[in-house]
């Protein structure tokens, strides 16, 4: 008669063997850059054994922990909420923590590089300060007048729905760094800043809509958008970015919001 402990141990070994048999060999081709070593970026290949259901972020972790500790990238929550690990994977902006190996043709090398339009500091890490400065410039906070209220500022479900989509932004910069206008001119506010302005322009409780519209009416503002839909395609949260930009343009023309 077998003991429960032996049965559990045997089941664990069987599970480990099954997992190992499901693994495939994957090549990660990463664009490396270290300004302390060279002014030129180079591509480096890494061979990994991964379960196809694992994520690109898991592969990057294995490289950093087991093969090359100098590999540099950002990540935090690893669940698509913080937006830290936005990067170009097979030529498209994605979150590494939401991109499964099986969904990006693992039979070919998986290319991983930093997002475009922002200065690369090292490997997959870019300088996010210009991006966050544009975000700060559109006043991404509720502005009201008068005395402090004695109760919460109530809002109808209909009024909340008006800007519900643009509240989903996690500031990952995937949309802004997919924009051809932003690539060519870093002075452009970019889709993410406009999305966050939209979130407050159309908030019925806010009283600074006109001020934000004037900020976006600048030569580097909303009129620079060429409606290529790159931003909408890149958004990992499914925000209709291009639609939000068009609504801000319409509000500038009609002054109705």
Buried (B, 14 or more C-beta within 10 A) or exposed (E): EEEEEEEEEEEEEEEEEEEEEEEEEBBBBBBBBBEEEEEEBEEEEBEBEBBEEBBBBBBBBBBBEEEEEEBBBBBEEBEBEBBBBBBBBBEBBBBBBBBBBEBBEBEEBBBBBBBBBBEBBBBBBBEBEBBBEBBEBBBBEEBEEEEEEEEEEEEEEEBEEBBEBBBEBBBBBBBBBBBEBBBEEBBBBBBBBBBBBBBBBBBBBBEBBEEBBEBBEEEBBBBBBEEEEBBBBBBBBEBBBBEBBBBBBEBBEEEEB
